[in-house]
Amino acid sequence: MDGNRQKKSKGKGKLGTLLEILYVSTKLGVTSFGGPIAHLGYFHEEYIRRRKWMDERSYTELVALSQFLPGPASSQVGIGIGIVRAGWLGGLVAWLGFTLPSVLALVAFAFLLQGYDIGNTGWIHGLKLVAVAIVAHAILGMGQKLTPDRIRATIAIVAAAVTLLWQTAFSQIIIILLAGLLGVVIFGGKSQESSPDLQIPISRSVAIVCLALFFGLLLALPLLREWSKHEWIVLFDGFYRSGALVFGGGHVVLPLLERELVPAGWITKEEFLTGYGAAQAVPGPLFTFSSYLGALAGGVTGAIIATIAIFLPAFLLVMGALPFWSQLRNSSKMQGGLMGVNAAVVGILLASLYDPLWTSAVLQPKDFILAVILFGMLVFWKLHPWMIVMVGALGGTVLGYL
């Protein structure tokens, strides 16, 4: 089946495939509310369930790889899917489609909506409930395939418990590492079904160049910043380091960005907090909060520099890691480790369903009722995610008046 999909993709031609990636990723960029964990649910629904661009195990392994890497996990997963589909241009197009809608919205917020409190409106609350339904659906499907026995189900449950009780920037990485080691011990000696062969159209030499560029910029930019004192280099360095050194997703990057911009006088603390509220109201990756900050610091040019700088580390790391990952994943010991890792990822997503999604969205019985309705529409009525988003936003607005 994978071979047929690849032939079909080739039959469309390179341009047709890129346009398809742009269309699907832009649709996700317009409708994917709820933060990185919810984004993985949207990706799973659109890329895996509907379009079958990647098999279930490969998708989960890509999610696990993104958890290891610093930067925006959901964006890295989207970039990885684009690369598998159509090479580095596919990754770039997938990133552009998913990212650009929220970039444009937040730059508009920077210029037009400063001072407005939109974080507590009813439709925003409804979108949080949409995220609950989307993530619950993703966990249900992934859990059925990736935790089919008692051992892996136990790994998932323990991973969820530890994730909730031990919340640090590196806890998820340690959980995944330990689950991988446990998987090697338990499953590594058994013959496993080989994962479908993913042709990563990036050579090892290109991957090594990307990794060298990632570390080279990380070391060179601070030196260049001190030497030149040019404001655009200072801005690029601050956002690049924030994107390169943060583990744990968008919310973790906020204190790094605040330390880079507020004390230096680029923006005020009030502007920073106002933008954070705006960032919760738009779909797409929370890292596009940098576009808002860049727009305040330097207009349109500042927004472009900030956006490129904070996402560049993620792109370089995915390009650098994928060729090695694809060549190692079918060894018996690696497969055993990945079985443990996949189970741990299900547990981590389960923990994220509770905190922050459930705890911030399901506050009253009426919230639970709307979340169940949205879940039923998605799972049993099999309605398209954008319809779920519309109903959730409308339902949240109605709940605000009840």
KEKOLSE-630350 format. One record per residue (C-alpha): residue number from 1; residue in one letter; x, y, z. Coordinates in nm, 2 decimals. Each point is the difference from the previous one (the first is absolute). Example, Ala and Ser with C-alpha at 12.3 -4.5 7.8 and 13.67 -1.06 7.14 Angstrom:
! residues 2
<1,'a',<1.23,-0.45,0.78>>;
<2,'s',<0.14,0.34,-0.07>>;
***
This chain:
! residues 402
<1,'m',<0.00,0.00,0.00>>;
<2,'d',<0.29,0.24,0.09>>;
<3,'g',<0.15,-0.07,-0.35>>;
<4,'n',<-0.33,0.08,-0.17>>;
<5,'r',<-0.02,0.33,0.20>>;
<6,'q',<0.35,0.09,-0.10>>;
<7,'k',<-0.07,-0.08,-0.37>>;
<8,'k',<-0.32,0.21,0.02>>;
<9,'s',<0.20,0.29,0.15>>;
<10,'k',<0.27,-0.03,-0.27>>;
<11,'g',<-0.28,0.00,-0.26>>;
<12,'k',<-0.12,0.34,0.11>>;
<13,'g',<0.35,0.15,-0.07>>;
<14,'k',<0.21,0.19,0.23>>;
<15,'l',<-0.19,0.32,-0.03>>;
<16,'g',<-0.34,-0.17,0.05>>;
<17,'t',<0.13,-0.18,0.32>>;
<18,'l',<0.13,0.33,0.14>>;
<19,'l',<-0.32,0.18,-0.07>>;
<20,'e',<-0.19,-0.29,0.17>>;
<21,'i',<0.22,0.03,0.30>>;
<22,'l',<-0.05,0.38,0.01>>;
<23,'y',<-0.37,-0.04,-0.02>>;
<24,'v',<-0.03,-0.26,0.27>>;
<25,'s',<0.25,0.18,0.24>>;
<26,'t',<-0.17,0.34,-0.05>>;
<27,'k',<-0.33,-0.16,0.08>>;
<28,'l',<0.15,-0.13,0.32>>;
<29,'g',<0.16,0.33,0.07>>;
<30,'v',<-0.34,0.17,-0.01>>;
<31,'t',<-0.18,-0.26,0.21>>;
<32,'s',<0.25,-0.14,0.24>>;
<33,'f',<-0.09,0.17,0.33>>;
<34,'g',<0.11,-0.12,0.35>>;
<35,'g',<0.38,-0.02,0.02>>;
<36,'p',<0.26,-0.26,-0.10>>;
<37,'i',<-0.17,-0.30,0.14>>;
<38,'a',<-0.32,0.08,-0.18>>;
<39,'h',<0.19,0.06,-0.32>>;
<40,'l',<0.13,-0.35,0.01>>;
<41,'g',<-0.36,-0.12,0.02>>;
<42,'y',<-0.09,0.22,-0.30>>;
<43,'f',<0.30,-0.13,-0.19>>;
<44,'h',<-0.09,-0.36,0.09>>;
<45,'e',<-0.35,0.05,-0.13>>;
<46,'e',<0.09,0.17,-0.33>>;
<47,'y',<0.34,-0.14,-0.10>>;
<48,'i',<-0.03,-0.36,0.14>>;
<49,'r',<-0.37,-0.09,0.02>>;
<50,'r',<-0.14,0.19,-0.30>>;
<51,'r',<0.30,0.02,-0.24>>;
<52,'k',<0.22,-0.29,0.12>>;
<53,'w',<0.32,0.19,-0.08>>;
<54,'m',<0.18,-0.20,0.27>>;
<55,'d',<-0.08,-0.32,0.19>>;
<56,'e',<-0.11,0.02,0.36>>;
<57,'r',<0.33,-0.13,0.15>>;
<58,'s',<0.22,0.23,-0.21>>;
<59,'y',<-0.21,0.30,0.11>>;
<60,'t',<0.03,-0.09,0.37>>;
<61,'e',<0.37,-0.05,-0.04>>;
<62,'l',<0.03,0.34,-0.17>>;
<63,'v',<-0.19,0.15,0.30>>;
<64,'a',<0.24,-0.17,0.23>>;
<65,'l',<0.30,0.14,-0.20>>;
<66,'s',<-0.15,0.35,0.02>>;
<67,'q',<-0.03,-0.04,0.38>>;
<68,'f',<0.38,-0.06,0.02>>;
<69,'l',<0.08,0.31,-0.20>>;
<70,'p',<-0.02,0.35,0.13>>;
<71,'g',<-0.24,0.23,-0.17>>;
<72,'p',<-0.38,-0.01,-0.09>>;
<73,'a',<-0.09,-0.37,-0.01>>;
<74,'s',<-0.31,0.03,-0.21>>;
<75,'s',<0.17,0.22,-0.26>>;
<76,'q',<0.29,-0.26,-0.01>>;
<77,'v',<-0.25,-0.28,-0.06>>;
<78,'g',<-0.16,0.20,-0.28>>;
<79,'i',<0.34,0.07,-0.16>>;
<80,'g',<0.09,-0.37,0.03>>;
<81,'i',<-0.32,-0.11,-0.17>>;
<82,'g',<0.07,0.26,-0.28>>;
<83,'i',<0.35,-0.13,-0.04>>;
<84,'v',<-0.11,-0.36,-0.03>>;
<85,'r',<-0.26,0.10,-0.25>>;
<86,'a',<0.21,0.23,-0.23>>;
<87,'g',<0.35,0.06,0.13>>;
<88,'w',<0.13,0.32,0.16>>;
<89,'l',<-0.23,0.21,-0.21>>;
<90,'g',<-0.29,-0.20,0.13>>;
<91,'g',<0.11,0.07,0.35>>;
<92,'l',<0.03,0.37,-0.07>>;
<93,'v',<-0.34,0.01,-0.16>>;
<94,'a',<-0.16,-0.19,0.28>>;
<95,'w',<0.15,0.24,0.25>>;
<96,'l',<-0.11,0.31,-0.20>>;
<97,'g',<-0.36,-0.13,-0.03>>;
<98,'f',<-0.03,-0.09,0.36>>;
<99,'t',<0.18,0.31,0.14>>;
<100,'l',<-0.10,0.29,-0.23>>;
<101,'p',<-0.37,0.04,0.10>>;
<102,'s',<0.09,0.06,0.37>>;
<103,'v',<0.30,0.22,-0.10>>;
<104,'l',<-0.23,0.23,-0.19>>;
<105,'a',<-0.26,0.00,0.27>>;
<106,'l',<0.25,0.08,0.27>>;
<107,'v',<0.17,0.28,-0.20>>;
<108,'a',<-0.34,0.15,-0.05>>;
<109,'f',<-0.06,-0.03,0.38>>;
<110,'a',<0.33,0.18,0.06>>;
<111,'f',<-0.12,0.30,-0.22>>;
<112,'l',<-0.37,0.00,0.07>>;
<113,'l',<-0.11,-0.17,0.31>>;
<114,'q',<0.24,0.10,0.27>>;
<115,'g',<-0.17,0.06,0.33>>;
<116,'y',<-0.30,-0.23,-0.06>>;
<117,'d',<-0.06,-0.29,0.23>>;
<118,'i',<-0.12,-0.29,-0.22>>;
<119,'g',<0.13,-0.28,0.21>>;
<120,'n',<-0.32,-0.06,0.20>>;
<121,'t',<-0.26,0.02,-0.28>>;
<122,'g',<-0.25,-0.28,-0.05>>;
<123,'w',<0.12,-0.11,-0.34>>;
<124,'i',<0.36,-0.04,0.13>>;
<125,'h',<-0.14,-0.23,0.27>>;
<126,'g',<-0.19,-0.20,-0.26>>;
<127,'l',<0.32,-0.05,-0.20>>;
<128,'k',<0.17,-0.14,0.31>>;
<129,'l',<-0.28,-0.26,0.01>>;
<130,'v',<0.06,-0.08,-0.36>>;
<131,'a',<0.36,-0.07,0.09>>;
<132,'v',<-0.12,-0.24,0.27>>;
<133,'a',<-0.21,-0.20,-0.25>>;
<134,'i',<0.27,-0.01,-0.27>>;
<135,'v',<0.27,-0.12,0.24>>;
<136,'a',<-0.23,-0.26,0.16>>;
<137,'h',<-0.07,-0.13,-0.35>>;
<138,'a',<0.37,-0.02,-0.08>>;
<139,'i',<0.08,-0.18,0.32>>;
<140,'l',<-0.28,-0.25,-0.06>>;
<141,'g',<0.13,-0.09,-0.34>>;
<142,'m',<0.37,0.00,0.09>>;
<143,'g',<-0.06,-0.20,0.32>>;
<144,'q',<-0.19,-0.28,-0.18>>;
<145,'k',<0.30,-0.05,-0.24>>;
<146,'l',<0.30,0.08,0.22>>;
<147,'t',<-0.10,-0.14,0.34>>;
<148,'p',<-0.18,-0.33,-0.10>>;
<149,'d',<0.14,-0.21,0.29>>;
<150,'r',<0.03,0.04,0.38>>;
<151,'i',<0.37,0.09,0.00>>;
<152,'r',<-0.02,0.29,-0.24>>;
<153,'a',<-0.33,0.12,0.16>>;
<154,'t',<0.18,0.00,0.34>>;
<155,'i',<0.29,0.20,-0.15>>;
<156,'a',<-0.26,0.25,-0.13>>;
<157,'i',<-0.17,0.03,0.34>>;
<158,'v',<0.32,0.04,0.19>>;
<159,'a',<0.12,0.26,-0.25>>;
<160,'a',<-0.32,0.19,0.04>>;
<161,'a',<0.03,-0.01,0.38>>;
<162,'v',<0.36,0.11,0.00>>;
<163,'t',<-0.06,0.28,-0.25>>;
<164,'l',<-0.27,0.14,0.22>>;
<165,'l',<0.19,-0.03,0.33>>;
<166,'w',<0.34,0.11,-0.12>>;
<167,'q',<-0.03,0.30,-0.23>>;
<168,'t',<0.34,0.14,-0.11>>;
<169,'a',<0.14,0.11,-0.33>>;
<170,'f',<0.18,-0.34,-0.04>>;
<171,'s',<-0.24,-0.24,0.16>>;
<172,'q',<-0.16,-0.11,-0.33>>;
<173,'i',<0.34,-0.07,-0.15>>;
<174,'i',<0.11,-0.21,0.30>>;
<175,'i',<-0.33,-0.19,-0.01>>;
<176,'i',<0.04,-0.08,-0.37>>;
<177,'l',<0.36,-0.11,0.05>>;
<178,'l',<-0.09,-0.23,0.29>>;
<179,'a',<-0.29,-0.14,-0.19>>;
<180,'g',<0.23,-0.06,-0.30>>;
<181,'l',<0.25,-0.19,0.22>>;
<182,'l',<-0.28,-0.21,0.15>>;
<183,'g',<-0.13,-0.08,-0.35>>;
<184,'v',<0.35,-0.12,-0.10>>;
<185,'v',<0.01,-0.23,0.30>>;
<186,'i',<-0.35,-0.14,-0.04>>;
<187,'f',<-0.06,0.00,-0.38>>;
<188,'g',<0.35,0.05,-0.15>>;
<189,'g',<0.07,-0.38,-0.03>>;
<190,'k',<-0.33,-0.08,-0.17>>;
<191,'s',<-0.05,0.02,-0.37>>;
<192,'q',<-0.23,0.29,-0.08>>;
<193,'e',<-0.19,0.10,-0.31>>;
<194,'s',<0.22,0.24,-0.20>>;
<195,'s',<-0.13,0.35,-0.02>>;
<196,'p',<-0.09,0.10,-0.36>>;
<197,'d',<0.30,0.14,-0.17>>;
<198,'l',<0.00,0.38,0.00>>;
<199,'q',<0.21,0.14,-0.28>>;
<200,'i',<0.15,0.32,0.15>>;
<201,'p',<0.12,0.20,-0.30>>;
<202,'i',<0.29,0.16,0.20>>;
<203,'s',<0.35,-0.15,0.01>>;
<204,'r',<0.21,-0.04,0.31>>;
<205,'s',<0.25,0.26,-0.13>>;
<206,'v',<-0.28,0.26,-0.03>>;
<207,'a',<-0.12,-0.10,0.35>>;
<208,'i',<0.35,0.05,0.14>>;
<209,'v',<0.02,0.34,-0.16>>;
<210,'c',<-0.34,0.10,0.16>>;
<211,'l',<0.12,-0.12,0.34>>;
<212,'a',<0.33,0.19,-0.04>>;
<213,'l',<-0.19,0.31,-0.10>>;
<214,'f',<-0.23,-0.03,0.30>>;
<215,'f',<0.29,-0.01,0.25>>;
<216,'g',<0.21,0.25,-0.20>>;
<217,'l',<-0.27,0.26,0.01>>;
<218,'l',<-0.06,-0.07,0.37>>;
<219,'l',<0.37,0.08,0.07>>;
<220,'a',<0.06,0.27,-0.26>>;
<221,'l',<-0.30,0.22,0.04>>;
<222,'p',<0.08,0.12,0.36>>;
<223,'l',<0.35,0.09,-0.11>>;
<224,'l',<-0.13,0.18,-0.31>>;
<225,'r',<-0.25,0.18,0.22>>;
<226,'e',<0.28,0.13,0.23>>;
<227,'w',<0.22,0.10,-0.29>>;
<228,'s',<-0.25,0.18,-0.21>>;
<229,'k',<-0.27,0.12,0.24>>;
<230,'h',<-0.24,0.02,-0.30>>;
<231,'e',<-0.36,0.00,0.12>>;
<232,'w',<-0.11,-0.26,-0.25>>;
<233,'i',<0.28,-0.24,0.10>>;
<234,'v',<-0.08,0.05,0.36>>;
<235,'l',<-0.37,-0.08,-0.07>>;
<236,'f',<0.09,-0.30,-0.22>>;
<237,'d',<0.24,-0.14,0.27>>;
<238,'g',<-0.26,0.03,0.28>>;
<239,'f',<-0.27,-0.18,-0.19>>;
<240,'y',<0.23,-0.26,-0.14>>;
<241,'r',<0.14,-0.10,0.34>>;
<242,'s',<-0.35,0.00,0.14>>;
<243,'g',<-0.11,-0.25,-0.27>>;
<244,'a',<0.31,-0.21,0.03>>;
<245,'l',<0.02,-0.04,0.37>>;
<246,'v',<-0.36,-0.05,0.12>>;
<247,'f',<-0.14,-0.35,0.08>>;
<248,'g',<-0.37,-0.04,0.07>>;
<249,'g',<-0.18,0.20,-0.26>>;
<250,'g',<-0.14,0.35,-0.04>>;
<251,'h',<-0.08,0.09,0.36>>;
<252,'v',<0.35,-0.08,0.11>>;
<253,'v',<0.15,0.24,-0.25>>;
<254,'l',<-0.19,0.30,0.15>>;
<255,'p',<0.24,0.08,0.29>>;
<256,'l',<0.29,-0.03,-0.24>>;
<257,'l',<-0.16,0.26,-0.23>>;
<258,'e',<-0.09,0.22,0.28>>;
<259,'r',<0.35,0.01,0.13>>;
<260,'e',<0.13,0.08,-0.35>>;
<261,'l',<-0.24,0.28,-0.08>>;
<262,'v',<-0.15,0.17,0.31>>;
<263,'p',<0.32,0.09,0.19>>;
<264,'a',<0.17,0.12,-0.32>>;
<265,'g',<-0.29,0.24,-0.06>>;
<266,'w',<-0.12,-0.15,-0.33>>;
<267,'i',<-0.36,-0.03,0.15>>;
<268,'t',<-0.17,0.07,0.33>>;
<269,'k',<-0.12,-0.28,0.23>>;
<270,'e',<-0.36,0.11,-0.06>>;
<271,'e',<0.04,-0.04,-0.38>>;
<272,'f',<0.16,-0.34,0.06>>;
<273,'l',<-0.30,-0.12,0.21>>;
<274,'t',<-0.25,0.14,-0.24>>;
<275,'g',<0.16,-0.19,-0.29>>;
<276,'y',<0.00,-0.32,0.20>>;
<277,'g',<-0.38,0.04,0.04>>;
<278,'a',<-0.03,0.06,-0.38>>;
<279,'a',<0.22,-0.31,-0.07>>;
<280,'q',<-0.26,-0.22,0.18>>;
<281,'a',<-0.27,0.12,-0.24>>;
<282,'v',<0.16,-0.10,-0.33>>;
<283,'p',<0.06,-0.35,-0.15>>;
<284,'g',<0.34,-0.13,-0.08>>;
<285,'p',<0.33,-0.03,0.20>>;
<286,'l',<0.04,0.22,0.31>>;
<287,'f',<0.35,0.08,-0.11>>;
<288,'t',<-0.16,0.25,-0.24>>;
<289,'f',<-0.03,0.22,0.31>>;
<290,'s',<0.35,0.10,-0.12>>;
<291,'s',<-0.16,0.16,-0.31>>;
<292,'y',<-0.20,0.23,0.23>>;
<293,'l',<0.30,0.09,0.21>>;
<294,'g',<0.21,0.06,-0.31>>;
<295,'a',<-0.26,0.22,-0.15>>;
<296,'l',<-0.01,0.22,0.32>>;
<297,'a',<0.38,0.01,0.01>>;
<298,'g',<0.07,0.07,-0.37>>;
<299,'g',<-0.32,0.02,-0.21>>;
<300,'v',<-0.05,-0.24,-0.29>>;
<301,'t',<0.38,-0.06,-0.04>>;
<302,'g',<0.02,-0.09,0.37>>;
<303,'a',<-0.29,-0.24,-0.03>>;
<304,'i',<0.17,-0.18,-0.29>>;
<305,'i',<0.34,-0.02,0.17>>;
<306,'a',<-0.15,-0.13,0.33>>;
<307,'t',<-0.22,-0.26,-0.18>>;
<308,'i',<0.29,-0.14,-0.21>>;
<309,'a',<0.25,0.01,0.30>>;
<310,'i',<-0.22,-0.19,0.24>>;
<311,'f',<-0.11,-0.27,-0.24>>;
<312,'l',<0.34,-0.05,-0.18>>;
<313,'p',<0.14,-0.22,0.28>>;
<314,'a',<-0.30,-0.24,-0.03>>;
<315,'f',<0.04,-0.03,-0.38>>;
<316,'l',<0.38,-0.06,0.02>>;
<317,'l',<-0.05,-0.26,0.28>>;
<318,'v',<-0.27,-0.20,-0.19>>;
<319,'m',<0.20,0.01,-0.32>>;
<320,'g',<0.31,-0.12,0.19>>;
<321,'a',<-0.17,-0.27,0.20>>;
<322,'l',<-0.24,-0.17,-0.25>>;
<323,'p',<0.25,-0.18,-0.22>>;
<324,'f',<0.17,-0.17,0.30>>;
<325,'w',<-0.34,-0.08,0.16>>;
<326,'s',<-0.13,-0.16,-0.32>>;
<327,'q',<0.30,-0.22,-0.03>>;
<328,'l',<0.01,-0.12,0.36>>;
<329,'r',<-0.37,-0.06,0.06>>;
<330,'n',<-0.02,-0.35,-0.15>>;
<331,'s',<0.27,-0.16,0.21>>;
<332,'s',<-0.14,-0.26,0.25>>;
<333,'k',<0.13,0.18,0.31>>;
<334,'m',<-0.11,0.34,-0.13>>;
<335,'q',<-0.35,-0.14,-0.07>>;
<336,'g',<-0.02,-0.13,0.35>>;
<337,'g',<0.10,0.34,0.13>>;
<338,'l',<-0.25,0.17,-0.22>>;
<339,'m',<-0.28,-0.23,0.13>>;
<340,'g',<0.07,0.13,0.35>>;
<341,'v',<0.04,0.36,-0.13>>;
<342,'n',<-0.33,-0.02,-0.19>>;
<343,'a',<-0.18,-0.12,0.31>>;
<344,'a',<0.16,0.28,0.20>>;
<345,'v',<-0.11,0.26,-0.25>>;
<346,'v',<-0.36,-0.12,0.03>>;
<347,'g',<0.03,0.05,0.38>>;
<348,'i',<0.15,0.34,-0.04>>;
<349,'l',<-0.29,0.10,-0.23>>;
<350,'l',<-0.24,-0.14,0.25>>;
<351,'a',<0.15,0.21,0.28>>;
<352,'s',<-0.02,0.31,-0.23>>;
<353,'l',<-0.37,-0.07,-0.06>>;
<354,'y',<-0.05,0.05,0.37>>;
<355,'d',<0.25,0.28,0.06>>;
<356,'p',<-0.01,0.26,-0.16>>;
<357,'l',<-0.30,-0.08,-0.22>>;
<358,'w',<-0.26,-0.15,0.23>>;
<359,'t',<0.09,0.22,0.30>>;
<360,'s',<-0.02,0.32,-0.19>>;
<361,'a',<-0.31,-0.08,-0.21>>;
<362,'v',<-0.24,-0.24,0.18>>;
<363,'l',<-0.09,0.22,0.30>>;
<364,'q',<-0.37,-0.08,0.03>>;
<365,'p',<-0.25,-0.27,-0.10>>;
<366,'k',<-0.11,0.21,-0.31>>;
<367,'d',<0.36,0.00,-0.12>>;
<368,'f',<0.02,-0.38,0.03>>;
<369,'i',<-0.33,-0.03,-0.19>>;
<370,'l',<0.13,0.21,-0.29>>;
<371,'a',<0.33,-0.19,0.00>>;
<372,'v',<-0.18,-0.33,-0.02>>;
<373,'i',<-0.22,0.13,-0.29>>;
<374,'l',<0.31,0.11,-0.19>>;
<375,'f',<0.16,-0.34,0.06>>;
<376,'g',<-0.30,-0.18,-0.13>>;
<377,'m',<-0.02,0.22,-0.31>>;
<378,'l',<0.37,-0.08,-0.07>>;
<379,'v',<0.00,-0.37,0.09>>;
<380,'f',<-0.34,-0.13,-0.09>>;
<381,'w',<-0.14,0.25,-0.25>>;
<382,'k',<0.36,0.03,-0.15>>;
<383,'l',<-0.05,0.37,-0.08>>;
<384,'h',<0.30,0.20,-0.13>>;
<385,'p',<0.21,0.18,0.27>>;
<386,'w',<-0.08,0.35,-0.13>>;
<387,'m',<-0.37,-0.07,0.06>>;
<388,'i',<0.09,-0.11,0.36>>;
<389,'v',<0.19,0.33,0.04>>;
<390,'m',<-0.30,0.20,-0.12>>;
<391,'v',<-0.24,-0.18,0.22>>;
<392,'g',<0.24,0.03,0.30>>;
<393,'a',<0.04,0.37,-0.04>>;
<394,'l',<-0.37,0.06,-0.04>>;
<395,'g',<-0.08,-0.23,0.30>>;
<396,'g',<0.26,0.17,0.22>>;
<397,'t',<-0.16,0.34,-0.09>>;
<398,'v',<-0.34,-0.14,0.10>>;
<399,'l',<0.13,-0.15,0.32>>;
<400,'g',<0.14,0.35,0.09>>;
<401,'y',<-0.36,0.13,0.03>>;
<402,'l',<-0.13,-0.30,0.20>>;
***
